[in-house]
Amino acid sequence: MKRIVIGISGASGSIYGIRTLIRLKELNHERYLVITSAAWQVIKDELNLSKEEVISLATKYYEEFDFTAPIASGSYPTDGMIIAPCSMKTVAAIANGISNNLLLRAADICIKEKRPLVLLIRETPLSTIHLKNLYILSKIPTITIFPPLPAWYSKPVDLIDVVDQSIARALRYLGIEDPKLRIWKGYED
């Protein structure tokens, strides 16, 4: 069992964060959750989930500005973090060492402690500024920049299939194998 920090930022695509929580719960991993205020608005708008419903998916939930949370310290052992979805605002803050909320502080901890940090970035098109910030982050060996693009070879039948395939691939960068992952095996005859 791994101890994973899940951050949900205010980008569209909150389903990625929610499905990450669900899959990690189904796979029996500890889930330490922090959600920004903008993300709560997106979750309500996109998924119509209550705060209670979302928090129930976590092992432990921390408020956005709770700097007393264990995940705000490098001495607290976690196995990594995934930010799903990860807004360009969040990317910019991480790339520039800004940690003025718990989500950003937890990401900063992963960087300084050399723990895996997976960013499911959600933006299109990407501006020169976005690309510059992503380039900065790409130079950090423990960071994986993971745009959750559909893997059509997996032959998804619905939106959950599309999302779960991306989540399963992203979880591999945290050392977690999800049996739902459909691996490309070449063309079938």
C-alpha positions as CSV (number, residue, x, y, z in Angstrom):
1,M,0.0,0.0,0.0
2,K,1.3,3.4,-1.0
3,R,0.6,6.8,0.5
4,I,-0.3,9.2,-2.3
5,V,-1.1,12.9,-2.2
6,I,-3.8,13.9,-4.6
7,G,-4.1,17.5,-5.6
8,I,-7.1,18.8,-7.6
9,S,-6.6,22.3,-9.1
10,G,-9.1,24.5,-10.8
11,A,-8.6,23.3,-14.4
12,S,-11.5,21.8,-16.3
13,G,-11.4,18.0,-16.2
14,S,-12.1,17.4,-12.5
15,I,-13.2,13.9,-13.4
16,Y,-9.5,13.0,-13.6
17,G,-9.0,13.9,-9.9
18,I,-12.2,12.1,-8.8
19,R,-11.4,9.0,-10.8
20,T,-7.8,9.0,-9.5
21,L,-9.3,9.0,-5.9
22,I,-11.7,6.2,-6.9
23,R,-9.0,4.0,-8.5
24,L,-6.5,4.5,-5.7
25,K,-9.3,3.6,-3.2
26,E,-10.2,0.5,-5.2
27,L,-6.5,-0.5,-5.3
28,N,-6.2,0.0,-1.5
29,H,-3.8,2.9,-1.4
30,E,-3.8,5.8,1.1
31,R,-5.2,9.0,-0.4
32,Y,-4.2,12.4,1.1
33,L,-6.3,15.0,-0.7
34,V,-6.1,18.7,-1.1
35,I,-8.4,20.7,-3.4
36,T,-8.2,24.4,-4.3
37,S,-11.2,26.7,-4.0
38,A,-11.4,27.0,-7.8
39,A,-11.4,23.2,-8.1
40,W,-14.4,23.0,-5.8
41,Q,-16.3,25.3,-8.2
42,V,-15.3,23.2,-11.2
43,I,-16.2,19.9,-9.4
44,K,-19.7,21.3,-8.6
45,D,-20.2,22.6,-12.2
46,E,-18.8,19.6,-14.1
47,L,-19.8,16.6,-11.9
48,N,-22.4,18.0,-9.5
49,L,-20.7,16.3,-6.5
50,S,-21.0,17.6,-3.0
51,K,-18.0,18.3,-0.9
52,E,-18.9,15.4,1.4
53,E,-19.1,13.0,-1.5
54,V,-15.6,14.0,-2.7
55,I,-14.0,14.0,0.8
56,S,-15.4,10.5,1.5
57,L,-13.1,9.2,-1.3
58,A,-10.0,10.3,0.6
59,T,-8.2,8.7,3.5
60,K,-7.5,12.2,4.8
61,Y,-8.6,15.6,3.5
62,Y,-6.8,18.9,4.1
63,E,-8.1,22.4,3.5
64,E,-6.3,24.5,0.8
65,F,-4.5,26.7,3.3
66,D,-3.8,24.2,6.1
67,F,0.0,24.5,6.4
68,T,-0.1,22.4,9.6
69,A,-1.1,19.4,7.6
70,P,1.5,16.5,7.6
71,I,1.9,16.7,3.8
72,A,3.3,20.2,4.2
73,S,6.5,18.7,5.7
74,G,9.2,16.8,4.0
75,S,9.6,14.7,7.2
76,Y,6.2,13.1,6.6
77,P,6.7,10.1,4.3
78,T,4.6,9.9,1.2
79,D,5.2,7.9,-2.0
80,G,4.5,10.8,-4.3
81,M,1.8,13.1,-5.6
82,I,-0.5,13.5,-8.6
83,I,-2.2,16.7,-9.5
84,A,-5.2,15.9,-11.6
85,P,-6.2,18.1,-13.3
86,C,-3.2,20.5,-13.2
87,S,-4.0,24.0,-14.3
88,M,-1.4,26.2,-16.0
89,K,-1.6,28.5,-13.0
90,T,-0.5,25.6,-10.8
91,V,2.2,24.7,-13.4
92,A,3.5,28.3,-13.3
93,A,3.6,28.4,-9.5
94,I,5.4,25.1,-9.2
95,A,7.9,26.0,-11.9
96,N,8.7,29.3,-10.1
97,G,8.9,27.9,-6.6
98,I,5.7,29.5,-5.3
99,S,4.0,27.5,-2.6
100,N,1.3,29.8,-1.2
101,N,-1.3,27.0,-0.6
102,L,-1.1,23.4,0.6
103,L,-1.4,21.9,-2.9
104,L,1.7,23.9,-4.1
105,R,3.5,23.2,-0.8
106,A,3.0,19.5,-1.2
107,A,4.3,19.6,-4.8
108,D,7.3,21.6,-3.6
109,I,7.9,18.9,-0.9
110,C,7.9,16.2,-3.6
111,I,10.5,18.2,-5.6
112,K,12.8,18.9,-2.7
113,E,12.5,15.3,-1.3
114,K,12.9,13.8,-4.8
115,R,9.6,12.1,-4.7
116,P,7.5,11.4,-7.9
117,L,5.2,14.2,-8.9
118,V,2.8,13.6,-11.8
119,L,1.0,16.6,-13.4
120,L,-2.1,15.8,-15.5
121,I,-2.0,19.1,-17.4
122,R,-5.2,20.5,-18.8
123,E,-4.9,23.3,-21.3
124,T,-5.1,23.8,-25.0
125,P,-3.6,25.5,-26.9
126,L,-0.4,26.0,-25.0
127,S,1.2,29.5,-25.0
128,T,4.9,30.2,-25.1
129,I,4.7,31.0,-21.3
130,H,3.0,27.6,-20.6
131,L,5.7,25.8,-22.6
132,K,8.4,27.7,-20.8
133,N,7.1,26.7,-17.4
134,L,6.6,23.1,-18.6
135,Y,10.1,23.1,-19.9
136,I,11.4,24.2,-16.5
137,L,9.5,21.3,-14.9
138,S,10.6,18.8,-17.5
139,K,14.2,19.3,-16.3
140,I,13.3,17.9,-12.8
141,P,13.9,14.1,-13.0
142,T,11.1,13.2,-10.5
143,I,8.4,15.2,-12.4
144,T,6.2,13.6,-15.1
145,I,4.2,15.9,-17.3
146,F,1.3,13.9,-18.4
147,P,-1.4,15.3,-20.7
148,P,-4.3,12.9,-20.3
149,L,-4.8,12.2,-24.0
150,P,-7.1,9.4,-25.1
151,A,-5.5,6.1,-26.0
152,W,-7.8,5.0,-28.7
153,Y,-6.1,1.7,-29.1
154,S,-7.6,0.7,-25.8
155,K,-11.0,0.7,-27.6
156,P,-12.9,2.7,-24.9
157,V,-16.7,2.3,-24.7
158,D,-17.4,5.3,-22.6
159,L,-15.9,8.4,-21.0
160,I,-15.0,6.5,-17.8
161,D,-12.9,4.1,-20.0
162,V,-11.1,7.0,-21.6
163,V,-10.4,8.7,-18.2
164,D,-9.4,5.5,-16.4
165,Q,-6.9,4.5,-19.1
166,S,-5.1,7.8,-18.6
167,I,-5.2,7.5,-14.9
168,A,-3.9,3.9,-15.0
169,R,-1.0,5.1,-17.2
170,A,-0.3,8.1,-14.9
171,L,-0.3,5.9,-11.8
172,R,2.6,3.9,-13.2
173,Y,4.8,6.9,-12.6
174,L,4.0,6.6,-8.9
175,G,4.9,2.9,-9.0
176,I,1.3,1.7,-9.0
177,E,0.1,-0.9,-11.4
178,D,-3.6,-0.7,-12.2
179,P,-5.0,-3.9,-13.7
180,K,-7.4,-1.7,-15.7
181,L,-4.5,-0.5,-17.8
182,R,-4.8,-1.7,-21.4
183,I,-1.3,-2.0,-22.9
184,W,-0.6,-1.7,-26.6
185,K,0.4,-5.1,-27.9
186,G,0.6,-4.4,-31.6
187,Y,-2.0,-4.9,-34.2
188,E,-4.1,-8.0,-34.0
189,D,-4.5,-10.2,-37.0
